[in-house]
Amino acid sequence: MKTAISIPDTLFESADALADRLGMSRSHLYASAVAEYVAKHLEAKVTDRLNSVYADQSSRLELDVLEAQRRIIKGAEW
């Protein structure tokens, strides 16, 4: 689909130079950038939903699990 957008001249020039440096068309650069931006916000939406689902759940570990983790970490080589 074709579309027209308005962006500042400096951003256009930077994007044009980047597309040239990466050996891709301007259209491909813009499509890739928008796809990445959309994916980032979809991930944030999923994180927000998970946070709301688990908001009333305790994140505290049982004492025996905590002690087991401490023993394992203490014995691990760093």
C-alpha positions as CSV (number, residue, x, y, z in Angstrom):
1,M,0.0,0.0,0.0
2,K,1.3,3.5,-0.8
3,T,1.0,6.2,1.7
4,A,2.3,9.8,2.2
5,I,3.7,11.0,5.5
6,S,5.3,14.2,6.7
7,I,8.6,14.0,8.6
8,P,11.2,16.6,9.5
9,D,13.8,17.1,6.8
10,T,16.7,16.1,9.0
11,L,15.0,12.8,9.8
12,F,14.3,12.1,6.2
13,E,17.9,12.8,5.3
14,S,19.2,10.5,8.1
15,A,16.8,7.7,7.1
16,D,17.7,8.1,3.4
17,A,21.4,7.9,4.3
18,L,20.8,4.8,6.5
19,A,18.8,3.0,3.8
20,D,21.6,3.7,1.3
21,R,24.3,2.5,3.8
22,L,22.3,-0.7,4.5
23,G,21.7,-1.3,0.8
24,M,17.9,-1.2,1.1
25,S,15.2,0.9,-0.4
26,R,13.7,3.8,1.5
27,S,10.3,2.0,1.5
28,H,11.9,-1.1,3.0
29,L,13.6,0.9,5.7
30,Y,10.4,2.6,6.6
31,A,8.4,-0.6,6.6
32,S,11.0,-2.4,8.7
33,A,11.0,0.5,11.2
34,V,7.3,0.6,11.5
35,A,7.1,-3.2,11.9
36,E,9.7,-3.1,14.7
37,Y,7.8,-0.2,16.4
38,V,4.5,-2.1,16.2
39,A,6.1,-5.3,17.6
40,K,7.7,-3.4,20.5
41,H,4.3,-2.0,21.5
42,L,2.5,-5.4,21.1
43,E,5.1,-6.9,23.4
44,A,4.5,-4.1,25.9
45,K,0.8,-4.8,25.7
46,V,1.4,-8.5,26.5
47,T,3.6,-7.5,29.4
48,D,0.9,-5.1,30.7
49,R,-1.7,-7.8,30.5
50,L,0.5,-10.3,32.3
51,N,1.3,-7.8,34.9
52,S,-2.4,-7.2,35.5
53,V,-3.1,-11.0,35.7
54,Y,-0.4,-11.5,38.2
55,A,-0.8,-8.2,40.1
56,D,-2.4,-9.9,43.1
57,Q,0.0,-12.8,43.2
58,S,2.9,-12.8,45.6
59,S,6.3,-13.0,44.1
60,R,7.9,-14.2,47.3
61,L,9.7,-17.5,47.3
62,E,9.1,-20.2,49.9
63,L,11.9,-20.3,52.4
64,D,13.1,-23.8,51.4
65,V,13.3,-22.7,47.7
66,L,15.1,-19.5,48.7
67,E,17.6,-21.5,50.8
68,A,18.2,-24.0,47.9
69,Q,18.9,-21.1,45.5
70,R,21.4,-19.6,48.0
71,R,23.2,-22.9,48.3
72,I,23.4,-23.3,44.5
73,I,24.6,-19.8,43.9
74,K,27.2,-20.0,46.8
75,G,28.7,-23.1,45.2
76,A,28.7,-21.8,41.6
77,E,31.8,-20.6,39.9
78,W,31.5,-17.1,38.6
